[in-house]
Amino acid sequence: MAFEKNPDKSDAASVPATELGLPNPIQPNAQEAPRLGSVDTEREAYERGVEDGKRARMQENPFPDGSSQAKAYEHGYLDGQKTEMRQD
């Protein structure tokens, strides 16, 4: 059985990713990914958000915008509000 050539594919040779400035997908990355925040710091941010949510005192989020700690604080704040509403 003969296969027909796919008209969407060209005969051009493929270019290795490394020649295009991309990392080699086969070998592990030589550079370690930067840590965005430790789990303990996120847990502390979440717990602080819960306490602020229970007290209904939302100040400006004390953590840097877009950080994992800021996100944890916001989730904690909302969970704290829910907890406080259930107790009423």
Secondary structure, DSSP 8 states (H G I E B T S, - for coil): ------TTS-SS----GGGGT---SSS--SS-------HHHHHHHHHHHHHHHHHT---S-SS-TT-HHHHHHHHHHHHHHHHHHHH-
